[in-house]
Amino acid sequence: MTVPINPLADYVVAVPEEASNKTASGLYLPDQAQEKPKTAKVVAVGAGVKQIKNGDRILYKGYSTTEVKVDGTDYLLVKEEDILATVK
C-alpha cells in the first residue's frame, strides 16, 4: 500500500481500526453509542520516530490526533509522544 502522506519529524501516519458494532454478549450498538476506536495500524513513520515502525498496531490518546482523508482513505497523524502502547 502506497501512502500519499509523508510524515515529518516525530509524526506517525496510521489507519484507524473499525469500532465493533456488536458487544461481547451479542447486542448490536447504534452508531451514537459506539466508542471511537483508539487503535490503529501504522503505515508510515517520520525520521524522528524511535520506537514505532511500519506495521505496528498502536494505542493512542483519543483527542490528540489529526484526522485526514486522502483519496477516500482516512488517516491519522499522531505524534510519537501521544502513542501509549503497541498492541500485539
C-alpha positions as CSV (number, residue, x, y, z in Angstrom):
1,M,0.0,0.0,0.0
2,T,1.5,3.3,-1.1
3,V,0.8,6.1,1.4
4,P,0.2,9.6,0.0
5,I,1.3,11.2,3.2
6,N,5.0,11.6,4.2
7,P,5.2,12.3,8.0
8,L,7.8,14.7,9.2
9,A,9.9,14.7,12.5
10,D,8.2,12.5,15.2
11,Y,4.9,12.0,13.5
12,V,3.3,8.7,12.6
13,V,0.7,8.1,9.9
14,A,-1.8,5.4,10.8
15,V,-5.1,3.9,9.6
16,P,-7.8,3.7,12.4
17,E,-9.3,0.4,13.0
18,E,-13.1,0.0,12.8
19,A,-15.1,0.0,16.0
20,S,-17.1,-3.1,16.7
21,N,-20.9,-2.5,16.4
22,K,-21.6,-5.7,18.5
23,T,-21.0,-6.2,22.2
24,A,-19.4,-9.4,23.6
25,S,-22.9,-10.6,24.6
26,G,-24.1,-10.2,21.0
27,L,-26.1,-7.0,21.2
28,Y,-25.8,-4.5,18.3
29,L,-25.0,-0.9,19.2
30,P,-26.2,2.1,17.3
31,D,-23.6,4.5,15.8
32,Q,-24.1,7.1,18.6
33,A,-23.4,4.5,21.4
34,Q,-20.1,3.3,19.9
35,E,-16.8,4.5,21.2
36,K,-14.3,5.7,18.6
37,P,-11.5,3.2,18.2
38,K,-8.3,4.0,19.9
39,T,-6.2,1.6,18.0
40,A,-4.7,2.0,14.5
41,K,-2.2,0.4,12.2
42,V,0.9,2.3,11.4
43,V,1.6,2.8,7.6
44,A,4.4,5.4,7.7
45,V,6.8,7.0,10.2
46,G,8.7,10.2,10.3
47,A,12.5,10.3,10.5
48,G,12.5,11.3,14.2
49,V,10.4,8.3,15.4
50,K,12.5,6.0,17.6
51,Q,10.2,3.2,18.9
52,I,7.4,2.7,16.4
53,K,7.8,1.0,13.0
54,N,5.5,0.4,9.9
55,G,3.0,-2.4,10.6
56,D,2.7,-1.8,14.3
57,R,-0.7,-1.7,15.9
58,I,-0.8,1.3,18.3
59,L,-3.0,2.5,21.1
60,Y,-3.1,6.3,21.1
61,K,-4.7,9.2,23.0
62,G,-8.1,9.9,21.6
63,Y,-8.1,13.6,21.3
64,S,-4.5,14.3,20.3
65,T,-4.7,13.2,16.6
66,T,-5.2,15.0,13.3
67,E,-7.6,13.2,11.0
68,V,-7.1,13.5,7.3
69,K,-8.9,11.9,4.4
70,V,-6.9,11.4,1.2
71,D,-8.1,9.6,-1.9
72,G,-11.1,8.2,0.1
73,T,-9.0,6.7,2.9
74,D,-9.0,8.0,6.5
75,Y,-5.6,8.6,8.0
76,L,-4.4,9.7,11.5
77,L,-1.4,11.9,12.2
78,V,-0.1,11.1,15.7
79,K,2.9,12.4,17.5
80,E,5.1,9.6,18.9
81,E,4.7,11.1,22.4
82,D,0.9,10.6,22.1
83,I,1.2,6.9,21.4
84,L,0.5,5.0,24.6
85,A,1.5,1.4,23.6
86,T,1.8,-1.1,20.8
87,V,-0.8,-3.9,20.6
88,K,0.1,-7.5,19.7
